[in-house]
Structure formats: C-alpha cells, structure tokens
Amino acid sequence: MIRKLPFVFVLLLGLSLLPAAGAFAADPIPNIGITIGGEDATTGGSSTISIILLITVLSLAPAILVLMTSFTRIVIVLGFVRTSLATQQMPPNQVLIGLALFLTLFVMSPTIGEINQVALQPYLKGELTQTQALEQAAIPMKQFMGKQTREKDLKLFLDYSNAPKPTGIEDTPLTVLIPAYAISELVTAFKMGFMIFIPFLVIDMIISSTLMAMGMMMLPPVMISLPFKILLFVLVDGWYLVVKSLLLSFNT
C-alpha cells in the first residue's frame, strides 16, 4: 500500500489540473511574427546576403588567423620545443596556443596598425567604400606575407593557375599568395624545429650509450635523459632563445 501512494498522488494531481488545461487550450495561441529590416522589400535581400557573408567571414576567421599571420610558424616551433623535451603535455596546449596568439599579435602589430590607418579609419569616416577598404587592407597583408614567402613556392601556384606574372607583390592574387605563404611558413618552422632537436638528440644518445655500457638494458633512457634535458633548457634560458629566434626570423 505504501508503494502505491506516489502513483495515486500523481494521478490525483493530474486530474486536478485538467480543468486548468482545458481553459488554457480554449484560448487561441496568438500568432507571433519577427521581421528583420524595414518595410522596404528591396533592401531585404541585400540585408540577408550581408548577414550570410558576415557569418561566413566569422567562420573563416580561424583559417585567416592561421594562414595569413605568423601564428603557423610560432605554434609549430613551440610544439617542436615540447616534443624535443619529451615532457608529454607540459606545457599544456592551452599555454602554447595562448603564447602563440600573443606573440602573433606582437609580430603583426605593425601590419595591423597600417591596416587600421589606411583602410579601417577611412572606411569608418566614409572616405572609402567597403570594396575599396578591403583592397587597401589587403596591401599590408600582402607585403607581410610576401617578405616571408619563397619565390619557388609563389612560382608554383602562379604556374599552376596560369595567372600572368605580377609586377609586384601588391598585384599578386590572395588565392595564390596565401597557399604559397603557408608552405613557406611550414618549411621555415620545420627548419627551426630541426635545429631545436639537435642538442636534445645528443643528450639522448649520450644517456643511451652510457646505460648500454653499464649494462642497464631494461632502464628506459627517456626517464634518465628527461631531467638532463630540462636542466640544459633552463640553464641556457631556452624559452628566451626560442622566442628571440622567432621574432628575429620575421625581421629577415
């Protein structure tokens, strides 16, 4: 009898709410409509297209950040540092990506300032149209990417697209310059990563040879070499040297 009490209680509660539910159902639900924009039908399509384009640009913002700035080189080199140290997840991914973002902002600050001066501020003042502002904003980005892009990579995409040879970096299409810049950044980042690996590889070889000579075959060399690699990295002020090398690599 005690187990049936909750079911009876729920049944009585439902029966007591039936009149209120019937009264609520008797009243018609009002129609609610939401209209975005004015009453002019000619501007509705353009507003919708503008919203769609804005959402598309926002969805492509991570790709723009990765492929058109210094973020790619910085985050790859920092990843190589962690891999060469063999510290697993130390520093964590959040720390590496955060450091890469702020270093990217620091490296790109002259370019961002130039874009603000020649494109954004004139556009906000009404001196440039949206198309003209985008064209002016693309010039500083092209100049930055052009300094870091290898000629062979740029020639590869120019030849493949059968595009006419540009007279300058400002005339190079972004569809050609962006992939060429991305490949060049990968090559540069891997070169820097190889140079970072060399001293830690030497430590691993020394530790492995020493353990083998002592007959300690079952002891993993990584466990012994890890403290020595961390000690070497701290003694030479490794993070300072890595960040300094990254900053100097963008000034060449």
N, C-alpha and C positions, 0 to 999 in steps of 0.2 A: 504493500500500500504506500509505503514511503517513497519507493522508486517511481510511482505513477504520479505523484504530486506535481513535479515540474511540468509534465506533459499537460495535465489538467489546467494548470495555471496559465500556460501559454495558449491553450485553446480558449479559455475564458477571456484572456486579454485580446485575442484576435476577434472574438465575437463582439466585444465592447467597442472595437474600432471600426466595425463595419458601417454603422450609420455615418460616421465622420468621413469614411472613404467614399460612400455614396454621395454625400453632399459635395465633396470635392470633385468627384467625377461629373456631377451635374453641371458645374460651371465650365464653360468652354475655355480652353487654353488660348490666351491671346497670341496672335502672330507677331513675332519679333523679327525685324529686318535690320541688317547692318550695312551701311553704304559707305564705301571709302572714296573720297574725292567729292567733287562738286556735282552739280546737276548737268553740267555740260558733257554731253556724250562723246564729244571729240577728244577730250583730254583723258577719258577713262582708259583707252588702250595704251596711250603713252605712259600713263602712271603705272599701269600694271607691268609693262615692259621694263620700266625703270626699276621697279621693285625686284623683278626677276633678275635683272642684271646685277643689282646691288647684292642680292643673296648669292649669286654666282661668284662675284668677286670675293665676298667674305669666305665662301667655301674654298676658294683657291688661295687664300691668304697664307696658309702654312707652306704650300708649294712655292709661292713667291718668296717667302722668307728663306726657305732652304736653298732655292736655286738661283736667286738673284742677289744674295748678300754673302757675307763672309762666314755665315753660320756653318756651311758644309765643312769647310776646311777646319774650323775650330773644333767642332764636335767630334770629327774623326780623329784628330790629333789627340784630344783629351781621352778618347776611347782607347787609342793605342797606348797611352801612358798607363791607364789602368790595366790593360791586358798584359803589358810587359812587366808590370809589377806583380801580376798574378795574385791580386788581392780580392779576386772574385767580384763582389758588389760594393767594394769600397774604393773610392767614394760612390755613393748611390747614383742612380741615373738622374734623379731629380737635381742633385747638386751639379752634376756635369752639364746638364741641359740648362740649368739656371745660369751657371758661369758662362756657358757658350752664348746665351742670349745677351747677357750684359756686355760681354766682350764684342759681340756683333754690333750692339748699339754704340759702343765706343768707337769701333772701327768705322762704322757707317755714319757717324755724326756729321762729318764734313759734307758728305753726299746728301744726307737728309736736310741739312741746313741750306744747301744750294737749291734743292727741290722746293723747299719752303719759300725761298726768296724769289725764284724765277717762275714758279708755277702756282703754288698754293695761294700765296698772298695776292698776286694779281687776279687770280680767279675769284677769291672772296671779295675783292674790291670791284668786281665786274669788268675789269680791263681785258680779261681773256674769256673765251668760251670754254666749254668743257673739253671739246676736242683739242683746242689749242693748248689748254693746260696740261692735258695728258701728253701731248707731243713735247712740250717743254720739260715735263717731269722725266720723260724717258731719256733725255740727253745726258744728264748727270749719271744716271744708272748705266747707260751705255759706255760712258767714259770710264767709270769704275770697273765694269766687267771687262772692257777692252784691255785695260792695263794688266789684268790677271789671266787673260786668255792667250793660249799659244796659237801661233799662226797656222800650224798644221791642223789643229782642231777646227779653227774657223774655216779654213780652206776645205776641209772635209764636208762640212754641211753646205757650204756655198756651191761646191761642185755637185753634190747630190741633188740640191734643189734647183740646179740650173739657173740660179739667180745671177744677174750681172754683177761684176766685181764692183764693190762700193768704193767711192772716192775717199771716204773716211769712216771712222767708227760711228759717227752720227748717222750715216746713211745705211748702216747695216741693219737689216730687219731683226726684231727681237726673236722671231721664230728661229733664226739662225744663230744669233749670239748667245741665247740662253743655254741651249744644249752644249755648245762649244765651251762656254764658261764652266758648266757643270763638270764636263770631262776634265778640263784643265785643273779644276779645284780638286778632283779626286786624285789626279796624278801627283799634284803638289803635296796633298795631305799624306798620301802613301809614301812619298819620298821622306817626308819629315818623320813619319811613323817608323820607317826602317832605321833612320839614324837614332831614334829613341830606343829601339830594340837592342842595338849592338852592345852597349855596356851591360845590360841585364843578361843578355845571352852569354857574355863572357863569364859573369858570375855563376850562372847555371852550369857552364862547362867546368869551371874550377871546382865547384862543390861536388858535381857528379864524379869527376876524376878522383877527387880526394876520398870520397866514400867508397869508390870501387877499389882504390889502393888499400884502404883499411879493411876491406872485406865485408863492408856493410851493404850487402846486395838488397836486403829486404827493406831498408830505410828509404823512403821517397826523398829524392834530392830537393823537391819543391819545398818540403817542410823546413829544410835546413837553409836553403838559399833565400827564402822569403824575408826573414829578419835582416839578412845582409843587404838585400836589395832596398828594403825600406830605409835602412841606416844610410846607405850610399845616397839615396834620393834626398834624404833630409839634410845630410852633410853638405851636399853641393847646392842646396836650395833649389830643388828640381822644379817646383811649381813656378818660381820666378823665372827660371831659364826657359821653361816651356812657353809661358805667356809672353816673355820678351821675344822669343823666336817667332811666335805667331804674329805679334804686332809688327816686327821688322819685316816679315815676309810680305806684308801688304804695302810696304813703302818702296819696294823694289820696282 
